[in-house]
Amino acid sequence: MSRGKKIVIGIIGLLVLLCGAFMLFVNWANSDEGQAAMNEVSTKQAIESATANAQATIQAEADAKAAATATAVMAAINERMQNMTLVHENTFEEGTPLLNEFGEDLEPYYRDGIPELIIPWNGSTILPIGMNLTDFVAEVDCEANGTFCGIAYSYTTDSEGKNHYFASGIGRADTFFFEDLYAKVPSFNWDHKNFAPSTSKEFLHHIRVERFGKVLRLYVNGELMEERILNYPEAVSGDVGFFFGKASNDTGIQTLRMDNFRVWKLP
């Protein structure tokens, strides 16, 4: 028998087998057992499809609700900011006392009308406004020459005389920081994300801190640098102050320039 005839016979045999298998499937599908099995598969698929659709609907509703809530919260915050009250202002005019948290007068010298402090010590200090605030906006202009500067907030003293506060600001090499003195182990975290350069003729950087409940936002030269949640129930409110100092690993005498320290209270 030739090879071609063998191929033809093979194809015909395959078709016969396929037809037989199809007839068996049709017979099974028409049987009670086949109908029950197919109905079970259809029901399962329908349930899975309905469940997936329901979950997608629930997620879409949750996303829409979250977006609406966020929008409402921001609208409420914006309305509050439109009605905030200036409660402290210090433009550091020559002759204005600069009293730190210990009541010490720091006695700056002035260059081009801007006060400048020599920082010979390692550590930090605060110029508090002497007012207990919960929600606020604080701004200051400063230049950290081998030092750091920013805003301290939730500044309190416990029964043992130990100071607690948060602080946010900028330091050397265009870095910004967050300091936490409420933690059991105090932390000082630097972020090396560069911020926009100063646009002022004095080359001072504009720092802005916004506090809404547990939400903190830090802006540098108009750019949002950080947003975080303050997770300490005891740190609801406290004093606010201009914060500055020098890291312990910086050697030599460094300087700091500052201007226009303002604090607003939110209604």
C-alpha positions as a Python dict, from the first residue, in 0.01 Angstrom:
ca = {
    (1, 'M'): (0, 0, 0),
    (2, 'S'): (137, 337, -95),
    (3, 'R'): (228, 602, 163),
    (4, 'G'): (-44, 839, 37),
    (5, 'K'): (-318, 579, 83),
    (6, 'K'): (-195, 514, 437),
    (7, 'I'): (-221, 885, 519),
    (8, 'V'): (-573, 905, 379),
    (9, 'I'): (-684, 597, 574),
    (10, 'G'): (-526, 747, 890),
    (11, 'I'): (-713, 1074, 846),
    (12, 'I'): (-1041, 893, 788),
    (13, 'G'): (-982, 684, 1099),
    (14, 'L'): (-912, 995, 1304),
    (15, 'L'): (-1230, 1159, 1177),
    (16, 'V'): (-1428, 850, 1271),
    (17, 'L'): (-1282, 857, 1624),
    (18, 'L'): (-1356, 1228, 1661),
    (19, 'C'): (-1712, 1180, 1542),
    (20, 'G'): (-1753, 893, 1783),
    (21, 'A'): (-1616, 1099, 2071),
    (22, 'F'): (-1848, 1386, 1977),
    (23, 'M'): (-2150, 1156, 1973),
    (24, 'L'): (-2052, 1017, 2311),
    (25, 'F'): (-2022, 1374, 2448),
    (26, 'V'): (-2363, 1465, 2302),
    (27, 'N'): (-2521, 1160, 2457),
    (28, 'W'): (-2357, 1234, 2792),
    (29, 'A'): (-2457, 1602, 2778),
    (30, 'N'): (-2819, 1502, 2716),
    (31, 'S'): (-2819, 1257, 3003),
    (32, 'D'): (-2933, 1352, 3353),
    (33, 'E'): (-2577, 1320, 3482),
    (34, 'G'): (-2436, 1541, 3207),
    (35, 'Q'): (-2704, 1806, 3252),
    (36, 'A'): (-2639, 1818, 3628),
    (37, 'A'): (-2264, 1855, 3575),
    (38, 'M'): (-2306, 2130, 3317),
    (39, 'N'): (-2556, 2312, 3534),
    (40, 'E'): (-2307, 2293, 3823),
    (41, 'V'): (-2031, 2444, 3608),
    (42, 'S'): (-2263, 2720, 3480),
    (43, 'T'): (-2378, 2799, 3835),
    (44, 'K'): (-2018, 2815, 3962),
    (45, 'Q'): (-1916, 3047, 3679),
    (46, 'A'): (-2221, 3265, 3742),
    (47, 'I'): (-2140, 3287, 4114),
    (48, 'E'): (-1775, 3371, 4045),
    (49, 'S'): (-1876, 3635, 3791),
    (50, 'A'): (-2134, 3787, 4025),
    (51, 'T'): (-1885, 3787, 4314),
    (52, 'A'): (-1619, 3955, 4102),
    (53, 'N'): (-1868, 4217, 3984),
    (54, 'A'): (-1987, 4279, 4341),
    (55, 'Q'): (-1628, 4315, 4467),
    (56, 'A'): (-1546, 4555, 4184),
    (57, 'T'): (-1856, 4758, 4267),
    (58, 'I'): (-1770, 4767, 4638),
    (59, 'Q'): (-1411, 4873, 4562),
    (60, 'A'): (-1529, 5142, 4321),
    (61, 'E'): (-1772, 5274, 4583),
    (62, 'A'): (-1498, 5268, 4849),
    (63, 'D'): (-1258, 5455, 4618),
    (64, 'A'): (-1523, 5712, 4535),
    (65, 'K'): (-1609, 5754, 4902),
    (66, 'A'): (-1242, 5794, 4998),
    (67, 'A'): (-1191, 6051, 4722),
    (68, 'A'): (-1501, 6241, 4830),
    (69, 'T'): (-1388, 6231, 5193),
    (70, 'A'): (-1040, 6354, 5101),
    (71, 'T'): (-1191, 6633, 4893),
    (72, 'A'): (-1422, 6732, 5178),
    (73, 'V'): (-1135, 6726, 5428),
    (74, 'M'): (-918, 6943, 5203),
    (75, 'A'): (-1207, 7183, 5147),
    (76, 'A'): (-1256, 7211, 5525),
    (77, 'I'): (-882, 7267, 5578),
    (78, 'N'): (-868, 7530, 5305),
    (79, 'E'): (-1165, 7708, 5460),
    (80, 'R'): (-995, 7703, 5799),
    (81, 'M'): (-672, 7838, 5649),
    (82, 'Q'): (-866, 8124, 5493),
    (83, 'N'): (-971, 8223, 5845),
    (84, 'M'): (-652, 8154, 6039),
    (85, 'T'): (-526, 8418, 6282),
    (86, 'L'): (-170, 8550, 6307),
    (87, 'V'): (-69, 8494, 6670),
    (88, 'H'): (307, 8557, 6653),
    (89, 'E'): (540, 8756, 6430),
    (90, 'N'): (909, 8826, 6467),
    (91, 'T'): (1100, 8999, 6188),
    (92, 'F'): (1412, 9001, 6406),
    (93, 'E'): (1468, 9374, 6385),
    (94, 'E'): (1793, 9494, 6536),
    (95, 'G'): (1753, 9528, 6911),
    (96, 'T'): (1482, 9258, 6935),
    (97, 'P'): (1573, 9009, 7210),
    (98, 'L'): (1629, 8652, 7092),
    (99, 'L'): (1542, 8444, 7397),
    (100, 'N'): (1579, 8067, 7375),
    (101, 'E'): (1384, 7810, 7577),
    (102, 'F'): (1613, 7874, 7876),
    (103, 'G'): (1552, 8251, 7869),
    (104, 'E'): (1903, 8323, 7741),
    (105, 'D'): (1954, 8619, 7507),
    (106, 'L'): (2153, 8496, 7206),
    (107, 'E'): (2270, 8844, 7093),
    (108, 'P'): (2310, 8815, 6712),
    (109, 'Y'): (2504, 9052, 6493),
    (110, 'Y'): (2345, 9201, 6180),
    (111, 'R'): (2456, 9184, 5820),
    (112, 'D'): (2251, 9371, 5558),
    (113, 'G'): (1972, 9405, 5812),
    (114, 'I'): (1949, 9026, 5864),
    (115, 'P'): (2040, 8884, 6207),
    (116, 'E'): (2317, 8626, 6206),
    (117, 'L'): (2411, 8392, 6487),
    (118, 'I'): (2742, 8218, 6542),
    (119, 'I'): (2671, 7857, 6644),
    (120, 'P'): (2979, 7725, 6827),
    (121, 'W'): (2799, 7447, 7016),
    (122, 'N'): (2674, 7107, 6907),
    (123, 'G'): (2304, 7052, 6967),
    (124, 'S'): (1983, 7245, 6915),
    (125, 'T'): (1784, 7526, 7067),
    (126, 'I'): (1433, 7669, 7033),
    (127, 'L'): (1290, 8021, 7035),
    (128, 'P'): (935, 7940, 7159),
    (129, 'I'): (642, 8176, 7113),
    (130, 'G'): (495, 8084, 7454),
    (131, 'M'): (157, 7969, 7321),
    (132, 'N'): (-4, 7626, 7326),
    (133, 'L'): (-137, 7538, 6978),
    (134, 'T'): (-296, 7233, 6820),
    (135, 'D'): (-359, 7322, 6453),
    (136, 'F'): (-136, 7592, 6309),
    (137, 'V'): (76, 7717, 6021),
    (138, 'A'): (429, 7840, 6090),
    (139, 'E'): (681, 7997, 5853),
    (140, 'V'): (1038, 8121, 5879),
    (141, 'D'): (1315, 8228, 5642),
    (142, 'C'): (1663, 8101, 5725),
    (143, 'E'): (1998, 8005, 5583),
    (144, 'A'): (2179, 7712, 5742),
    (145, 'N'): (2553, 7752, 5687),
    (146, 'G'): (2680, 7426, 5833),
    (147, 'T'): (2381, 7428, 6069),
    (148, 'F'): (2011, 7334, 6055),
    (149, 'C'): (1698, 7542, 6102),
    (150, 'G'): (1323, 7499, 6097),
    (151, 'I'): (1012, 7482, 6316),
    (152, 'A'): (965, 7298, 6646),
    (153, 'Y'): (609, 7209, 6749),
    (154, 'S'): (418, 7016, 7015),
    (155, 'Y'): (690, 7142, 7248),
    (156, 'T'): (611, 7033, 7605),
    (157, 'T'): (791, 6961, 7933),
    (158, 'D'): (692, 6655, 8135),
    (159, 'S'): (671, 6619, 8514),
    (160, 'E'): (1038, 6523, 8529),
    (161, 'G'): (1145, 6837, 8347),
    (162, 'K'): (1228, 6655, 8023),
    (163, 'N'): (1150, 6839, 7700),
    (164, 'H'): (955, 6674, 7417),
    (165, 'Y'): (889, 6809, 7068),
    (166, 'F'): (878, 6741, 6697),
    (167, 'A'): (1082, 6953, 6458),
    (168, 'S'): (1099, 6988, 6079),
    (169, 'G'): (1336, 7193, 5867),
    (170, 'I'): (1645, 7202, 5648),
    (171, 'G'): (2017, 7148, 5690),
    (172, 'R'): (2337, 7123, 5497),
    (173, 'A'): (2358, 7015, 5132),
    (174, 'D'): (1991, 7085, 5053),
    (175, 'T'): (1855, 6817, 5286),
    (176, 'F'): (1549, 6832, 5509),
    (177, 'F'): (1483, 6657, 5839),
    (178, 'F'): (1226, 6541, 6091),
    (179, 'E'): (1320, 6518, 6460),
    (180, 'D'): (1116, 6324, 6713),
    (181, 'L'): (1175, 6377, 7084),
    (182, 'Y'): (855, 6196, 7178),
    (183, 'A'): (995, 5857, 7081),
    (184, 'K'): (1151, 5637, 7349),
    (185, 'V'): (1469, 5657, 7144),
    (186, 'P'): (1484, 6013, 7001),
    (187, 'S'): (1529, 6016, 6625),
    (188, 'F'): (1668, 6267, 6379),
    (189, 'N'): (1588, 6156, 6023),
    (190, 'W'): (1741, 6323, 5721),
    (191, 'D'): (1602, 6298, 5370),
    (192, 'H'): (1847, 6374, 5091),
    (193, 'K'): (1586, 6478, 4837),
    (194, 'N'): (1696, 6817, 4705),
    (195, 'F'): (1457, 7107, 4737),
    (196, 'A'): (1410, 7409, 4511),
    (197, 'P'): (1669, 7687, 4540),
    (198, 'S'): (1595, 8008, 4723),
    (199, 'T'): (1450, 8294, 4521),
    (200, 'S'): (1507, 8566, 4783),
    (201, 'K'): (1776, 8826, 4732),
    (202, 'E'): (1918, 8734, 5073),
    (203, 'F'): (1936, 8364, 4972),
    (204, 'L'): (1723, 8265, 5269),
    (205, 'H'): (1513, 7950, 5233),
    (206, 'H'): (1142, 7975, 5310),
    (207, 'I'): (1024, 7699, 5546),
    (208, 'R'): (657, 7634, 5612),
    (209, 'V'): (507, 7378, 5851),
    (210, 'E'): (135, 7298, 5853),
    (211, 'R'): (-22, 7092, 6131),
    (212, 'F'): (-379, 6961, 6110),
    (213, 'G'): (-445, 6718, 6394),
    (214, 'K'): (-201, 6434, 6336),
    (215, 'V'): (-112, 6544, 5983),
    (216, 'L'): (214, 6730, 5928),
    (217, 'R'): (329, 6896, 5607),
    (218, 'L'): (670, 7050, 5542),
    (219, 'Y'): (725, 7292, 5254),
    (220, 'V'): (1060, 7437, 5147),
    (221, 'N'): (1060, 7731, 4904),
    (222, 'G'): (698, 7654, 4815),
    (223, 'E'): (754, 7283, 4741),
    (224, 'L'): (591, 7009, 4948),
    (225, 'M'): (879, 6799, 5080),
    (226, 'E'): (712, 6574, 5334),
    (227, 'E'): (371, 6469, 5465),
    (228, 'R'): (351, 6238, 5765),
    (229, 'I'): (126, 6124, 6048),
    (230, 'L'): (228, 6204, 6407),
    (231, 'N'): (147, 5885, 6595),
    (232, 'Y'): (164, 5998, 6956),
    (233, 'P'): (-167, 6048, 7140),
    (234, 'E'): (1, 6264, 7406),
    (235, 'A'): (140, 6502, 7142),
    (236, 'V'): (-192, 6672, 7071),
    (237, 'S'): (-71, 7028, 7126),
    (238, 'G'): (220, 7229, 7258),
    (239, 'D'): (433, 7536, 7205),
    (240, 'V'): (573, 7632, 6864),
    (241, 'G'): (914, 7783, 6807),
    (242, 'F'): (1197, 7865, 6570),
    (243, 'F'): (1435, 7568, 6585),
    (244, 'F'): (1805, 7561, 6498),
    (245, 'G'): (2142, 7413, 6588),
    (246, 'K'): (2442, 7217, 6470),
    (247, 'A'): (2499, 6844, 6433),
    (248, 'S'): (2754, 6684, 6665),
    (249, 'N'): (2971, 6565, 6376),
    (250, 'D'): (3011, 6918, 6233),
    (251, 'T'): (3334, 7080, 6346),
    (252, 'G'): (3424, 7445, 6374),
    (253, 'I'): (3207, 7751, 6424),
    (254, 'Q'): (2909, 7775, 6189),
    (255, 'T'): (2658, 8052, 6130),
    (256, 'L'): (2283, 8089, 6092),
    (257, 'R'): (2076, 8369, 5937),
    (258, 'M'): (1702, 8408, 5989),
    (259, 'D'): (1408, 8640, 5922),
    (260, 'N'): (1028, 8661, 5927),
    (261, 'F'): (917, 8403, 6180),
    (262, 'R'): (534, 8389, 6181),
    (263, 'V'): (277, 8157, 6334),
    (264, 'W'): (-96, 8140, 6258),
    (265, 'K'): (-360, 7963, 6463),
    (266, 'L'): (-634, 7776, 6277),
    (267, 'P'): (-994, 7811, 6396),
}
